Amino acid sequence: MNKQMTGIIEEYEINPRTMMITPTSYGSKTYSKIIELRDEFLYPFRPIDIIKKSCQFFGSSYEGRIAGTKQLIGFTHKVPITIDPTNFIYFFPTTSPQNSQCIWISHEHVASHKRLEQNTTLVTFRNKESYVLPISCASFENQLLRTALLRTKLMQRIEDVERKSFYFPRNHRYFEASEGYEDYDNH
């Protein structure tokens, strides 16, 4: 599949087609190379900036998403995050997000991976495109598993809420006192 580099874009939010966001040098600045299923874009900000902006676009802060991940699965370093759970958009970092070389990968699009050398992994996405990434295979597998755990825990919570709401009619008045109002007037 031949992708066209569309050029520099001014606005971008992560969406279901986003597969990976990598840092790339553009002059003396770090830009983001956004790799989608069929397109590639350059964005004049760092990958972490896209992650933060996309979290806000979907109604949360990056810090809130990090805190939610920590609460759900207990990890504190290189944590995967939920960008948008309704569209199954979960991303994980290849290094510390503060590292300028951190790559963000969509969990949904990873088809397979294999070790190439000690600190490089060949990642194949569901659209059959492959990329060599500077991450050990063991670390990549760990990030995949953490993200799968996050997805599972979040989906379980969503299903629990849906299951509980099935047993309560929508018009039920949860907060009304069980006594009638007139009982209070008679004292």
C-alpha positions as CSV (number, residue, x, y, z in Angstrom):
1,M,0.0,0.0,0.0
2,N,1.6,3.3,-1.1
3,K,0.8,6.2,1.2
4,Q,1.0,9.8,0.2
5,M,2.5,12.2,2.6
6,T,-0.3,14.8,2.7
7,G,1.9,17.6,4.0
8,I,1.8,19.7,7.1
9,I,-1.6,19.9,8.8
10,E,-2.6,22.5,11.3
11,E,-5.3,20.6,13.3
12,Y,-5.5,16.9,14.2
13,E,-7.3,14.7,16.6
14,I,-6.6,11.0,17.0
15,N,-9.4,9.0,15.3
16,P,-10.2,5.3,14.6
17,R,-7.8,5.4,11.5
18,T,-4.8,6.6,13.5
19,M,-2.2,3.8,13.8
20,M,0.9,5.5,15.1
21,I,2.4,8.9,16.0
22,T,6.2,9.2,15.8
23,P,8.5,12.1,16.5
24,T,10.4,13.4,13.5
25,S,12.9,16.2,13.1
26,Y,11.8,19.1,10.9
27,G,14.6,21.6,10.8
28,S,15.5,22.3,14.5
29,K,12.0,21.3,15.8
30,T,10.3,18.1,16.6
31,Y,7.2,17.5,14.6
32,S,4.9,14.5,14.6
33,K,4.5,12.0,11.8
34,I,1.0,10.7,12.0
35,I,0.5,7.4,10.3
36,E,-3.1,6.5,9.5
37,L,-4.5,3.5,7.6
38,R,-4.1,5.2,4.2
39,D,-2.5,8.5,4.9
40,E,0.5,10.1,6.5
41,F,0.7,13.7,7.8
42,L,3.2,16.0,9.4
43,Y,2.0,18.0,12.4
44,P,4.0,20.9,13.8
45,F,3.9,19.7,17.4
46,R,5.3,16.8,19.4
47,P,3.4,13.5,19.7
48,I,2.6,14.1,23.3
49,D,0.9,17.3,22.3
50,I,-1.4,15.4,19.9
51,I,-2.2,12.9,22.7
52,K,-3.0,15.7,25.1
53,K,-5.1,17.6,22.6
54,S,-7.0,14.4,21.6
55,C,-7.8,13.6,25.3
56,Q,-9.3,17.0,25.6
57,F,-11.2,16.6,22.4
58,F,-12.8,13.5,23.8
59,G,-13.7,15.2,27.1
60,S,-10.8,14.5,29.5
61,S,-7.4,15.8,30.3
62,Y,-4.3,13.8,29.6
63,E,-3.6,13.8,33.4
64,G,-7.1,12.6,34.0
65,R,-6.6,9.7,31.6
66,I,-3.3,8.8,33.3
67,A,-4.9,8.9,36.7
68,G,-7.8,6.7,35.5
69,T,-5.3,4.2,34.0
70,K,-3.4,4.1,37.3
71,Q,-6.6,3.6,39.3
72,L,-7.9,0.8,37.0
73,I,-4.7,-1.3,36.4
74,G,-2.2,0.0,39.0
75,F,0.7,0.9,36.7
76,T,2.5,4.1,37.2
77,H,5.2,4.3,34.4
78,K,4.7,4.3,30.6
79,V,1.0,3.8,31.2
80,P,-1.4,3.2,28.2
81,I,-4.2,5.6,27.9
82,T,-7.8,5.7,26.7
83,I,-8.3,8.4,24.1
84,D,-11.9,7.5,23.4
85,P,-13.4,4.2,24.9
86,T,-16.5,4.4,22.8
87,N,-14.5,4.1,19.6
88,F,-11.9,1.7,21.1
89,I,-9.1,4.2,20.8
90,Y,-6.3,3.2,23.2
91,F,-2.7,4.2,22.8
92,F,0.5,3.2,24.5
93,P,3.9,4.8,24.6
94,T,7.1,3.1,23.6
95,T,9.2,5.0,26.2
96,S,8.5,7.5,28.9
97,P,6.1,10.1,27.4
98,Q,8.5,12.8,28.5
99,N,11.2,11.3,26.2
100,S,11.4,13.3,22.9
101,Q,11.7,10.0,21.0
102,C,8.5,8.5,22.4
103,I,6.3,6.8,19.8
104,W,2.6,6.3,20.5
105,I,0.9,3.3,19.1
106,S,-2.8,2.4,18.7
107,H,-3.5,-0.9,20.4
108,E,-6.4,-1.6,18.0
109,H,-4.3,-1.6,14.9
110,V,-1.4,-3.9,16.0
111,A,-1.7,-7.3,14.2
112,S,1.7,-8.8,15.2
113,H,5.2,-8.1,16.2
114,K,8.6,-9.9,16.3
115,R,12.0,-9.3,17.6
116,L,14.6,-8.1,15.1
117,E,17.6,-7.2,17.3
118,Q,18.1,-6.6,21.0
119,N,16.3,-3.3,21.1
120,T,14.2,-3.3,17.9
121,T,10.9,-4.8,17.1
122,L,9.1,-5.2,13.8
123,V,5.5,-4.2,14.2
124,T,2.9,-5.2,11.6
125,F,-0.4,-3.4,11.7
126,R,-3.8,-4.8,10.6
127,N,-3.5,-3.1,7.2
128,K,-0.3,-5.2,6.6
129,E,2.1,-2.3,6.9
130,S,5.2,-3.0,9.0
131,Y,7.6,-0.6,10.8
132,V,10.8,-1.2,12.7
133,L,10.6,0.4,16.1
134,P,13.3,1.2,18.6
135,I,11.8,-0.8,21.5
136,S,12.7,-4.3,22.7
137,C,10.3,-7.0,21.9
138,A,9.8,-7.8,25.6
139,S,8.9,-4.1,26.4
140,F,6.6,-4.0,23.4
141,E,4.8,-7.1,24.5
142,N,4.5,-5.6,28.0
143,Q,2.9,-2.4,26.6
144,L,0.5,-4.5,24.5
145,L,-0.5,-6.5,27.6
146,R,-0.9,-3.4,29.8
147,T,-3.2,-1.9,27.2
148,A,-5.2,-5.0,26.8
149,L,-5.7,-5.1,30.6
150,L,-6.8,-1.4,30.6
151,R,-9.3,-2.2,27.8
152,T,-10.6,-5.2,29.6
153,K,-11.0,-3.4,32.9
154,L,-12.7,-0.4,31.4
155,M,-15.1,-2.6,29.3
156,Q,-15.9,-4.6,32.4
157,R,-16.8,-1.4,34.3
158,I,-19.0,-0.1,31.4
159,E,-20.7,-3.5,31.1
160,D,-21.3,-3.6,34.9
161,V,-23.0,-0.1,34.8
162,E,-25.1,-1.2,31.8
163,R,-26.1,-4.4,33.6
164,K,-27.0,-2.6,36.8
165,S,-29.0,0.0,34.9
166,F,-31.0,-2.8,33.3
167,Y,-32.5,-3.6,36.7
168,F,-33.6,0.0,37.5
169,P,-36.3,1.6,35.5
170,R,-35.3,5.0,34.1
171,N,-38.3,6.8,35.7
172,H,-37.6,5.4,39.2
173,R,-37.1,8.2,41.7
174,Y,-34.0,7.2,43.6
175,F,-33.7,10.3,45.8
176,E,-37.3,10.7,47.0
177,A,-38.0,10.0,50.7
178,S,-40.0,6.9,51.3
179,E,-42.5,8.9,53.5
180,G,-45.1,11.1,51.9
181,Y,-44.7,14.8,52.2
182,E,-47.9,15.1,54.0
183,D,-46.5,13.1,57.0
184,Y,-44.1,15.9,57.7
185,D,-46.9,18.5,57.8
186,N,-48.9,16.7,60.6
187,H,-46.2,17.0,63.3
